[in-house]
Amino acid sequence: MTQRLSTPRPSAPGTAPLRTLAVLAFTLVLAACSGGGGDDRPPEPGDRAVARVAGETVWASDVKREAVAQGLIGEGEPLDVTSGLFRRVLDEVIDQKLLAREAERRGLDNSPAVQRRLMITHDRILGDVLVETVVNGTITDQAVQTLYDEQVRMARTSEEVRVRQIVTRSEVEATQVVGILSAGAAFEAVAAERSIDDSTRYSGGDLGYSTLDVMPKAYADALRDRPAGSTVGPFQVEGGWAVVRVEDRRRETPPTLEQARPQIVRYLTYEGVRRLLEDLRGRAEVDVLLEPEAPSSAQEPASAPAAPAAKAGS
C-alpha cells in the first residue's frame, strides 16, 4: 500500500476551530515528548525561528510541516517565509500552541481519555517516521530508473489500438448499423445518431488508444487481429451490442521518466511498506480478538495502487 499520510484538507470557512482542535492532539504529543521545553536549538540544519509563543520557539520547519499535513504544499516543496501562505499557516500553528498550553493549564492532558488519544497519535507519528526513514530511504533515483526501464521494455512489446464504437440495445439494431455503414455513412455521424453510449456518442464513438490487455474481454477478442480501417461486429458487450471500427494500431509509447516518476515512487513506497509490515507481523505476536470475516467480504484495500504501467497519453 502507499504510505499512509494523515493529511487533513484545508478548512472551509467556519470549520477552522474543529480542524485546530483535531491537530491539538499532535501538539500535545510533541509537548509530552519534549516536556514542553523551550529548546532553542533548530530542529533542522539552517532552520529559522519565526515566532515565540509563551517562551516556546516556532520554527519555519514547523510551519512547513503543518502546510504539508494540510495538503497545501507537497512533501519536499519549498515554502517561502515571506509568502502569504506561510503567514496564514504560521497563525494556525500559533493558535494550536495557544490551545495546547491552555489545555495543559487546565490539566486536560492528564485525563485517561486524552492520554489514550495521545498514545495513538504518538504511534501514528512514529510509524510515519519509520516509513520515512526505512522505506523512503530505499527509493533512490537508481531504483526509480530501474523500474522505469523495465516498464519501457514491456511497453515496447505491446500495441495500442484506437477504436470507435456504436452501441445498440439489440443485435437487430446493430446489424442495421452495419448495413448503414456499408452503404457509405460516416461512422461518427451514425454513432451520434444511434449509439446508446452517452459517454462516446457525441465524440463519434471515439474510445481513444488502449492496449488489448486493459479492454473488456469482448472487445479484446473481437479486435485482436483486425487491421486499421476494418469494421468489426456486431458482438455482445455489457449493456448491448457493439459495432467497432479500428482507427489505428501503433506501438505503445511510454511516458518520460519525469512523467512516470510520481506513480513509480508511490508503487515503490507501497511495496516497501508491504514488505516492512510483512516482516514485522512475522516476528510479532498479534492476536485479533474478532470473528473472522466472511470470505465474500475480503477485498483488496482501495488505496493499493496497481503496478506502474508505461502508458502513453491519449
C-alpha positions in Angstrom: 0.0 0.0 0.0 1.1 3.6 -0.3 2.5 5.3 2.7 -0.4 6.4 4.9 -0.2 10.1 5.4 -2.8 11.7 7.7 -3.3 14.9 5.7 -6.4 16.8 6.7 -7.7 19.1 3.9 -7.7 22.9 4.2 -10.6 24.1 6.3 -13.7 25.5 4.9 -14.8 28.9 6.3 -16.2 28.4 9.8 -14.5 25.0 10.3 -11.0 26.2 11.4 -11.7 25.6 15.2 -12.6 22.0 14.5 -9.5 21.4 12.5 -7.4 23.2 15.0 -8.8 21.0 17.9 -8.1 17.9 15.8 -4.5 18.9 15.5 -4.3 19.8 19.2 -3.5 16.1 20.0 -0.4 16.3 17.7 0.8 19.5 19.6 0.2 17.8 23.0 2.2 14.8 21.8 5.1 16.9 21.0 4.8 18.7 24.3 4.7 15.4 26.1 7.7 14.1 24.3 9.8 17.2 24.9 8.4 18.1 28.3 7.1 21.3 26.9 10.5 22.8 27.0 11.7 25.9 25.2 14.6 24.3 23.5 16.0 26.9 21.1 18.1 24.5 19.1 17.0 24.4 15.4 15.3 21.1 14.7 16.7 21.1 11.2 20.0 22.4 9.8 19.6 26.0 8.7 16.1 26.3 10.3 14.8 29.7 11.1 12.9 30.9 14.2 9.7 32.6 13.1 7.7 33.2 16.3 7.8 32.6 20.0 4.7 31.5 21.9 4.8 31.5 25.7 8.5 31.2 25.6 8.5 28.3 23.1 10.1 28.9 19.7 8.2 28.2 16.5 10.5 27.2 13.6 10.0 27.6 9.9 10.1 23.8 9.6 7.1 23.6 12.0 5.1 25.8 9.7 6.1 23.9 6.6 5.3 20.5 8.2 1.8 21.9 9.0 1.4 23.1 5.4 2.3 19.6 4.1 -0.1 18.0 6.6 -2.9 20.2 5.3 -2.1 19.3 1.7 -1.3 22.9 0.9 2.1 22.0 -0.4 3.7 18.7 -1.4 6.4 16.9 0.5 9.8 18.4 -0.5 8.3 21.6 -1.9 9.7 24.9 -0.7 7.6 27.3 1.4 8.8 30.9 1.3 8.7 32.5 4.7 7.7 35.8 3.1 4.6 34.4 1.4 1.0 35.0 2.4 0.5 31.2 2.7 3.4 30.9 5.2 1.9 33.7 7.3 -1.5 32.1 7.3 -0.2 28.7 8.3 2.0 30.3 10.9 -1.1 31.9 12.5 -2.7 28.5 12.7 0.4 27.0 14.3 0.4 29.8 16.9 -3.3 29.1 17.6 -2.5 25.4 18.0 0.2 26.1 20.6 -2.0 28.6 22.5 -4.8 26.0 22.7 -2.4 23.3 23.7 -0.9 25.4 26.5 -4.4 26.3 27.8 -5.4 22.6 27.7 -2.3 21.8 29.8 -3.0 24.6 32.2 -6.4 23.1 32.8 -4.9 19.6 33.3 -6.8 18.2 30.3 -3.6 16.3 29.1 -3.7 14.2 32.3 -7.1 12.6 31.7 -7.0 8.9 30.8 -9.0 9.5 27.6 -6.6 12.2 26.4 -3.6 10.1 27.3 -5.0 7.3 25.2 -5.6 9.6 22.2 -2.1 11.0 22.7 -0.6 7.5 22.6 -2.5 6.7 19.4 -1.2 9.9 17.8 2.3 9.2 19.1 2.2 5.7 17.4 1.0 7.2 14.1 3.8 9.7 14.1 6.4 7.1 14.9 5.1 4.8 12.2 5.2 7.6 9.6 8.8 8.5 10.7 9.8 4.8 10.4 8.4 4.7 6.9 10.3 7.9 6.0 13.5 6.5 7.5 13.4 2.9 6.4 11.3 2.8 3.3 11.7 6.2 1.7 15.5 5.9 2.1 15.4 2.9 -0.3 13.6 4.8 -3.1 16.7 6.1 -4.8 17.0 7.6 -8.3 18.5 4.2 -9.4 15.5 2.3 -8.1 13.1 4.6 -9.9 15.2 4.3 -13.1 15.4 0.5 -12.9 11.6 0.1 -12.6 11.0 2.7 -15.3 13.4 0.8 -17.7 11.5 -2.4 -17.0 8.2 -0.7 -17.8 9.6 0.8 -21.0 10.8 -2.6 -22.2 7.3 -4.0 -21.6 5.7 -1.1 -23.4 7.8 -1.6 -26.5 6.4 -5.2 -26.9 2.8 -4.1 -26.7 0.5 -2.5 -29.2 -2.2 0.2 -28.7 -5.4 0.2 -30.7 -7.6 3.3 -31.3 -11.2 2.4 -31.9 -14.6 4.0 -32.3 -17.8 2.2 -31.2 -21.5 2.3 -31.7 -23.5 0.5 -29.0 -27.1 -0.5 -29.6 -29.8 -2.2 -27.5 -30.2 -5.3 -29.6 -28.4 -7.4 -32.2 -31.0 -6.5 -34.8 -30.3 -2.8 -34.4 -26.5 -3.5 -34.5 -27.0 -5.4 -37.8 -28.9 -2.4 -39.2 -26.0 -0.1 -38.2 -23.6 -2.4 -40.1 -25.8 -2.0 -43.2 -25.9 1.7 -42.9 -22.1 1.9 -42.6 -21.7 -0.5 -45.6 -23.7 2.0 -47.6 -21.1 4.6 -47.0 -22.4 6.5 -44.0 -19.8 8.2 -41.8 -19.1 6.2 -38.6 -19.0 9.4 -36.5 -22.4 10.5 -37.7 -24.1 7.1 -37.2 -22.6 7.0 -33.7 -24.0 10.4 -32.8 -27.4 9.3 -34.1 -27.8 5.7 -33.0 -25.3 4.8 -30.2 -26.8 4.5 -26.7 -23.4 5.1 -25.1 -23.7 8.7 -24.0 -20.1 8.9 -22.9 -18.8 8.4 -26.5 -21.7 9.1 -28.9 -21.1 12.8 -29.1 -17.4 12.3 -29.9 -18.2 10.0 -32.8 -17.8 6.9 -30.6 -14.1 7.6 -30.0 -12.6 5.4 -27.3 -9.0 6.6 -27.8 -6.0 4.4 -27.6 -5.9 1.4 -25.3 -3.9 -1.9 -25.1 -5.9 -5.1 -25.5 -5.0 -6.2 -22.0 -7.0 -3.4 -20.4 -10.0 -3.7 -22.6 -13.1 -5.8 -21.7 -12.7 -9.3 -22.9 -15.4 -9.0 -25.6 -13.6 -6.0 -27.2 -10.1 -7.6 -26.9 -11.3 -10.8 -28.5 -13.0 -9.0 -31.4 -10.1 -6.7 -32.1 -7.1 -8.9 -31.6 -6.1 -9.4 -35.2 -8.1 -6.8 -37.0 -6.2 -4.2 -39.1 -6.7 -0.4 -39.1 -9.6 0.6 -41.2 -11.7 -2.5 -40.5 -15.2 -2.6 -39.1 -15.9 -5.3 -36.5 -19.2 -6.6 -35.2 -21.8 -6.8 -34.1 -20.7 -8.5 -30.9 -22.4 -8.6 -27.5 -21.0 -6.3 -24.8 -22.2 -5.3 -21.4 -25.3 -3.3 -21.9 -26.0 -4.1 -25.5 -24.4 -4.9 -28.9 -21.3 -3.1 -30.3 -20.1 -2.3 -33.8 -16.5 -1.1 -33.7 -14.1 0.5 -36.2 -10.4 0.2 -35.9 -8.9 3.6 -36.4 -5.2 2.9 -35.8 -2.7 0.5 -34.4 0.6 1.6 -33.0 3.4 0.5 -30.7 2.8 1.8 -27.2 4.7 5.0 -26.5 5.9 5.1 -22.8 5.8 8.4 -20.8 9.1 10.1 -20.0 10.8 9.3 -16.7 9.7 12.5 -15.1 6.1 11.8 -16.1 6.2 8.3 -14.7 8.2 9.2 -11.5 5.3 10.0 -9.2 3.5 6.7 -9.9 6.7 4.8 -9.6 7.6 6.4 -6.3 4.1 5.6 -5.0 4.4 2.0 -6.1 7.9 1.5 -4.6 6.6 3.1 -1.3 3.7 0.7 -1.3 5.9 -2.3 -1.9 8.4 -1.1 0.8 5.7 -0.7 3.4 4.1 -4.0 2.5 7.5 -5.8 2.9 8.2 -4.0 6.2 4.8 -4.9 7.6 5.1 -8.5 6.4 8.4 -8.8 8.3 7.1 -7.1 11.4 4.0 -9.3 11.5 6.2 -12.4 11.0 8.2 -11.5 14.1 5.4 -10.3 16.4 2.7 -12.0 18.3 -0.6 -10.5 17.0 -4.0 -11.8 18.2 -7.1 -10.3 16.6 -10.0 -10.7 19.0 -12.7 -10.7 16.4 -14.6 -13.3 14.5 -13.0 -13.9 11.0 -14.6 -12.0 8.1 -16.7 -13.9 5.7 -14.6 -14.8 2.5 -17.0 -12.8 0.3 -16.3 -9.6 2.2 -12.5 -9.8 1.8 -11.2 -7.4 -0.8 -8.0 -5.5 -1.8 -7.7 -2.2 0.0 -8.9 0.7 -2.2 -5.6 2.5 -1.5 -3.5 -0.2 -3.0 -2.0 1.0 -6.3 -1.5 -1.2 -9.3 2.0 -1.8 -10.6 3.0 1.2 -12.7 2.5 0.7 -16.4 4.2 2.8 -19.0 1.1 4.0 -20.8 1.1 6.7 -23.5 -1.0 9.8 -23.2 -4.1 9.6 -25.4 
